[in-house]
Amino acid sequence: MLIDTHAHLDSPKFDNDREEVIARALEAGIDTIVNIGFNRETIPTTMALAEKYPFIYAVVGWHPTDAIDMKLEEDLAWIERLCSHPKVVAIGEIGLDYYWDTSPKEIQHTVFREQIRLAKRLNKPIVIHNRDAHEDIVRLLKEEKAEEVGGIMHCFSGSWETARKCLDMNFYISFGGPVTFKNARVPKEVLERVPLDRLLLETDAPYLAPHPHRGKRNESAYVRLVAETAAEIKGISVDEMAHITSENGRRCLGITR
């Protein structure tokens, strides 16, 4: 069985066939899906999915591209209340995004720091979004002592040097569709070096569909394609990869079912 550790199945892109998408994931052997609510609109829809399906869990937090819209004190209190829900397993996706020019860096930094501090108070792991911000991500994680809770480097796109620093801070490294692309030399090299017991798989559905669906809508069933590539790189069977990464995901997120 497999875990999709990062999906957005509440996205409007699934409004016409969400139940069929979830059914296909189950048929493909995905027995756990972690859905991410990352702003005022998607947190409630993520919670609704987690409450409807026993195998869907929720992560809630504030995305860096939406940081400028966050009412810091009010929304942090909201996230804190939601973290008492038994289906909420982490705070995220949080971090920094220097690609989309939607929120000033200073505001992103503040929102990121405050959510790390909240996670430490609640003893919840964190799920990290990092786009074109590797040095600052590592620096802020170190400054805030994020190793106390650890978590997931979502859809990792950095170098092995960055991955090593994140591993040293108690983070798991998660790979999605891009690692299956033929020109993905660096992600493949990094995956090869990440220890098996710190490796996770994801889709980020509906985004970043793996080969041969690149450019199309992604869905949780396709995490099996990521597992196949990861297994080939690691030189183990797909069943072994599925078992190892599923155990890793449950351990990291405290999922006991």
C-alpha positions as CSV (number, residue, x, y, z in Angstrom):
1,M,0.0,0.0,0.0
2,L,1.1,3.6,-0.6
3,I,0.7,7.0,1.0
4,D,0.3,10.2,-1.0
5,T,1.8,12.5,1.6
6,H,0.7,15.7,-0.3
7,A,-2.4,16.4,-2.3
8,H,-5.0,19.1,-3.0
9,L,-8.0,17.0,-3.8
10,D,-10.3,19.8,-2.6
11,S,-9.1,21.8,-5.7
12,P,-11.9,23.0,-8.0
13,K,-10.1,21.0,-10.7
14,F,-11.7,17.9,-9.1
15,D,-15.2,19.3,-8.7
16,N,-16.6,17.2,-11.6
17,D,-15.2,13.8,-10.6
18,R,-13.7,14.0,-7.1
19,E,-15.2,10.7,-5.9
20,E,-14.0,8.9,-9.0
21,V,-10.5,10.3,-8.5
22,I,-10.5,9.1,-4.9
23,A,-11.8,5.7,-6.0
24,R,-9.0,5.3,-8.5
25,A,-6.5,6.1,-5.8
26,L,-7.9,3.2,-3.7
27,E,-7.9,0.9,-6.7
28,A,-4.2,1.8,-7.3
29,G,-3.3,0.7,-3.7
30,I,-3.1,4.1,-2.1
31,D,-4.6,3.6,1.3
32,T,-3.8,7.0,2.9
33,I,-4.0,10.5,1.4
34,V,-2.8,13.6,3.2
35,N,-4.6,16.7,2.0
36,I,-3.3,20.2,2.4
37,G,-5.3,23.3,3.4
38,F,-3.1,26.4,3.0
39,N,-5.3,29.5,3.1
40,R,-8.7,30.8,4.2
41,E,-10.4,29.1,1.3
42,T,-8.7,25.6,1.3
43,I,-8.5,25.0,5.0
44,P,-12.3,24.4,5.4
45,T,-12.5,22.2,2.3
46,T,-9.5,20.2,3.4
47,M,-11.2,19.6,6.8
48,A,-14.4,18.6,5.1
49,L,-12.5,15.9,3.1
50,A,-10.7,14.6,6.1
51,E,-14.0,14.3,8.0
52,K,-15.8,12.6,5.1
53,Y,-13.1,9.9,4.3
54,P,-11.5,7.8,7.0
55,F,-8.3,7.4,4.9
56,I,-7.8,11.2,4.2
57,Y,-5.9,13.2,6.8
58,A,-5.5,17.0,6.9
59,V,-2.6,19.4,7.1
60,V,-3.4,23.0,7.8
61,G,-1.3,26.2,7.6
62,W,-0.7,29.3,5.6
63,H,1.1,29.2,2.3
64,P,3.8,31.8,1.7
65,T,2.2,33.2,-1.5
66,D,-0.8,34.0,0.6
67,A,1.1,35.4,3.5
68,I,0.1,39.0,2.8
69,D,-3.6,38.0,3.3
70,M,-3.0,36.4,6.7
71,K,-4.5,38.1,9.7
72,L,-1.7,36.8,11.8
73,E,-3.1,36.6,15.3
74,E,-6.6,35.6,14.3
75,D,-5.5,33.0,11.7
76,L,-2.8,31.5,13.9
77,A,-5.5,31.0,16.6
78,W,-7.7,29.3,14.0
79,I,-5.0,27.0,13.0
80,E,-4.2,26.2,16.6
81,R,-7.8,25.3,17.3
82,L,-7.9,23.0,14.2
83,C,-4.8,21.2,15.3
84,S,-6.7,19.6,18.2
85,H,-8.8,17.8,15.6
86,P,-7.8,14.1,15.5
87,K,-7.4,14.1,11.7
88,V,-5.0,17.1,11.6
89,V,-1.5,15.6,11.4
90,A,0.8,18.6,10.7
91,I,1.0,22.3,10.1
92,G,1.6,23.3,6.5
93,E,2.3,23.9,3.8
94,I,4.4,26.7,5.2
95,G,7.7,28.2,4.0
96,L,9.0,30.7,1.4
97,D,8.2,31.3,-2.2
98,Y,10.5,33.7,-4.1
99,Y,9.2,32.7,-7.5
100,W,5.7,34.2,-7.3
101,D,5.8,37.9,-6.4
102,T,2.7,38.0,-4.3
103,S,3.9,38.5,-0.8
104,P,6.9,40.6,0.4
105,K,9.8,38.5,1.7
106,E,9.6,40.2,5.2
107,I,5.9,39.2,5.5
108,Q,6.7,35.6,4.4
109,H,9.5,35.4,6.9
110,T,7.2,36.5,9.8
111,V,4.4,34.2,8.8
112,F,6.8,31.3,8.4
113,R,8.5,31.9,11.8
114,E,5.2,32.3,13.7
115,Q,3.9,29.0,12.3
116,I,7.1,27.1,13.2
117,R,6.7,28.5,16.7
118,L,3.1,27.4,16.8
119,A,4.1,23.9,15.7
120,K,6.7,23.7,18.4
121,R,4.1,24.7,21.0
122,L,1.7,22.1,19.8
123,N,4.4,19.4,19.0
124,K,3.2,19.1,15.4
125,P,5.5,18.4,12.4
126,I,5.6,21.0,9.7
127,V,5.3,20.6,5.9
128,I,7.6,22.9,4.0
129,H,7.0,24.8,0.7
130,N,10.3,26.0,-0.7
131,R,10.5,27.7,-4.1
132,D,13.8,29.5,-5.1
133,A,14.5,30.1,-1.4
134,H,16.8,27.3,-0.3
135,E,19.3,29.4,1.8
136,D,16.6,31.3,3.6
137,I,14.5,28.2,4.3
138,V,17.5,26.5,5.9
139,R,18.5,29.6,7.8
140,L,15.0,30.2,9.3
141,L,14.5,26.6,10.2
142,K,17.8,26.6,12.0
143,E,17.1,29.9,13.8
144,E,13.7,28.7,14.9
145,K,15.1,25.3,16.0
146,A,12.6,23.5,13.8
147,E,14.4,20.3,14.4
148,E,12.4,20.0,17.6
149,V,9.4,19.0,15.5
150,G,10.8,18.1,12.1
151,G,8.5,17.3,9.3
152,I,8.5,17.1,5.5
153,M,10.4,19.0,2.7
154,H,7.5,18.9,0.3
155,C,8.3,18.2,-3.4
156,F,12.0,18.7,-2.8
157,S,13.8,20.6,-5.6
158,G,17.1,21.5,-4.0
159,S,20.6,20.2,-4.1
160,W,22.0,17.3,-2.1
161,E,23.8,19.9,0.1
162,T,20.4,21.5,1.0
163,A,18.8,18.0,1.5
164,R,21.6,17.0,3.9
165,K,21.1,20.1,6.0
166,C,17.3,19.4,6.1
167,L,18.0,15.7,7.1
168,D,20.2,17.0,9.9
169,M,17.3,19.0,11.2
170,N,14.9,16.0,11.5
171,F,13.1,16.4,8.1
172,Y,12.0,13.8,5.7
173,I,12.6,14.5,2.0
174,S,9.6,14.0,-0.3
175,F,9.6,13.6,-4.0
176,G,6.8,13.9,-6.5
177,G,6.2,13.9,-10.2
178,P,9.2,15.9,-11.3
179,V,11.6,13.1,-10.3
180,T,10.1,11.0,-13.1
181,F,10.9,13.5,-15.8
182,K,13.6,12.4,-18.2
183,N,15.6,15.6,-17.7
184,A,15.4,15.5,-13.9
185,R,19.1,14.8,-13.2
186,V,19.5,16.6,-9.9
187,P,16.3,15.3,-8.2
188,K,17.2,11.7,-9.3
189,E,20.7,12.2,-7.8
190,V,19.4,13.6,-4.6
191,L,16.8,10.8,-4.2
192,E,19.6,8.2,-4.7
193,R,21.4,9.7,-1.7
194,V,18.5,10.2,0.7
195,P,18.4,7.4,3.2
196,L,15.5,5.0,2.7
197,D,14.2,5.7,6.2
198,R,13.8,9.4,5.4
199,L,12.2,9.2,2.0
200,L,8.6,10.1,1.2
201,L,6.5,10.1,-2.0
202,E,3.7,12.5,-3.0
203,T,1.7,13.8,-6.0
204,D,0.9,17.5,-5.2
205,A,-2.3,16.7,-7.2
206,P,-3.7,18.3,-9.3
207,Y,-0.2,19.8,-10.0
208,L,3.1,18.3,-11.3
209,A,1.8,15.1,-12.8
210,P,4.5,12.5,-13.3
211,H,5.6,11.0,-16.7
212,P,3.7,10.0,-18.9
213,H,1.0,12.4,-17.7
214,R,3.3,15.4,-17.6
215,G,1.3,18.6,-18.3
216,K,-2.0,17.1,-17.4
217,R,-4.0,17.0,-14.2
218,N,-2.3,15.0,-11.5
219,E,-4.2,12.7,-9.1
220,S,-3.3,10.6,-6.1
221,A,-3.3,7.3,-8.0
222,Y,-0.2,8.5,-9.8
223,V,1.9,8.3,-6.7
224,R,2.5,4.7,-7.8
225,L,4.4,6.1,-10.9
226,V,6.6,8.1,-8.5
227,A,7.2,4.9,-6.5
228,E,8.2,3.0,-9.6
229,T,10.8,5.6,-10.5
230,A,12.1,5.8,-6.8
231,A,12.3,2.0,-6.6
232,E,14.3,1.9,-9.8
233,I,16.7,4.6,-8.6
234,K,17.2,2.8,-5.2
235,G,17.5,-0.6,-6.8
236,I,14.6,-2.2,-4.8
237,S,11.2,-3.5,-5.7
238,V,8.1,-1.3,-6.0
239,D,6.5,-3.2,-3.2
240,E,9.5,-2.6,-0.9
241,M,9.4,1.1,-1.8
242,A,5.7,1.3,-1.1
243,H,6.1,-0.4,2.3
244,I,9.1,1.7,3.3
245,T,7.7,5.1,2.3
246,S,4.3,4.2,3.8
247,E,5.9,3.4,7.2
248,N,8.0,6.6,6.9
249,G,4.9,8.7,6.3
250,R,3.0,7.2,9.2
251,R,5.9,7.7,11.5
252,C,6.6,11.2,10.5
253,L,2.9,12.3,10.7
254,G,1.9,10.1,13.7
255,I,-0.8,8.2,11.7
256,T,-1.5,5.0,13.6
257,R,-4.4,3.4,11.8
